[in-house]
Amino acid sequence: MANLSNLAFRILDNYILTRLNFKDCLRNLKIVLRMEKTEYVLDKIVPYSLLDGSSVEEYFFWEKMRENDMQARNYIMASISSEFQLLV
């Protein structure tokens, strides 16, 4: 997994998001998330919490979704210029 993360950061380092290269950065982010099998977080909304009475399986699935969502957020923050990081 460490090698995959290193590769992910190398891919994202090639295009730091500025005002002019959004499409390139988004494409690279999707490549990285696809490599890590977490691209779905770009299209799915992770619920803030689970409903009462949720099963153990639902809890573990929800927890994994939250972890994947946080990882994607971290990749996004790492791949944007400091100018944009200050806005978030």
Secondary structure, 3 states (H helix, E strand, C coil): CHHHHHHHHHHHHCCCECCCCHHHHHHHHHHHHHHCCCHHHHCCCCCCCCCCCCCHHHHHHHHHHHHHHHHHHHHHHHCECHHHHCCC
